[in-house]
């Protein structure tokens, strides 16, 4: 495998406004995030010779401005590298593609973005406006699952969570401890959508069981928002405004199938295979981590990431969380920005941006003291990407 | 003792999807024999004539040996609940809650899995590992394969199942 070993840097990060409903277009949010990332990097716009995105507007149920729109909006003339990923293991596919492109010399500086609009969720839901009609046709692989009530989202991951609970005794309190950890950290992040709204275990347990064993509070909070990340070859370090963060290793692996429901052993997600790949590319180990931005699109996914990364053994994540080890001040703080459960669904890009801010020491009240090694993760089920970052 | 997830559901809550307004499967070429089988109330699963591997969902060739000699064969219709979720939201259009979505592994081969709904059962009594058997449910222009507890009285049934009309 090609080892990254710090040959690629995260040169800049940028957030847009993040809120439940902004009334803005996805393009507007994405441009704001990119503009902030460019300013954060200190690089001139003309230095950017690549752009990558997952997913492209035309090829996915997820939203976001197309690469065509963004290349024009950012005035990136003559990009050497551009790539929109239709699928690929999860939300960080664009970053993985950009890192590999830079590592082999196909580009020097690549901008990646992820924009999300809450009200444009295209999962089937009452009134969602995307096929929300009686007797809607279910084609191709959807024919085998959508008529049975498993289109995506909560029912899909509930099936994984139920099996994990069956085999390892994972309880509502275990998932609740993950949700509470995120919500507690969100109280230290003014950008977090749940900032100012603390949560108790009683509140969590009283929340609606929408797809057992998952409750509504096990699902991340949809928001309007965008994050942009600029990657650069390591020799650009002297040109950067902010302290660079080095990409040490990336894992971007699948498993026995890329299909959510046909995956044979649902207690082990692709998180483990991505993590194994990531650890194979570095001499660092799980014990070296100072902070872990595990993916929490659903609470159960974060549990699988903790186990897949080897931070805890199989079945041990729940008790570990209940004992408070993932809290700030605990053994290994997780989701320090509040995660997606507490902060809002920035769809993996928030995981990378928060690691960068922790490694730069920019996190104020929620700063992990002297954070040097961080992991950022995205994905659930058969989709997984893990990225190991160090302070430059 | 941690609270059981299912304890918070009423044990008497019944599976009542009602008259079918939910999504309708549209067969493609690979899946046509499977869906035609269901229309005839037969569970036909694709099988490799060369290496005898069972394949679901259907593919154009066998994933184990890449043979194109893959044909539908009848199976017993019996399986085991691998996982299930009680859904209390309308996650798919026209599919009012509550319903029980499940993964059933057919007995013919490990992890020979179908996505399905569990019917003719009380929600609080469903268990992972429970033996189940297929029941057919006709919807406009297609038939769905649901599963019910194996060993329970069949479709027409002492166990209430809401408005679902199941025939065996």
Interface residues (C-beta under 8 A of the other chain):
Chain A: X123 X124 X125 X126 X131 X132 X133 X134 X135 X136 X137 X138 X139 X140 X141 X142 X143 X144 X145 X146 X147 X148 X149 X150 X151 X153 X154 X155 X158 X159 X160 X162 X163 X165 X166 X171 X172 X173 X174 X205 X208 X209 X210 X211 X212 X213 X214 X261 X262 X264 X266
Chain B: X2 X3 X5 X6 X8 X9 X20 X21 X22 X23 X24 X25 X26 X27 X28 X31 X35 X57 X82 X83 X84 X85 X86 X87 X88 X89 X90 X91 X92 X93 X94 X95 X99 X101 X102 X103 X110 X111 X113 X114 X115 X116 X117 X128 X129 X139 X140 X144
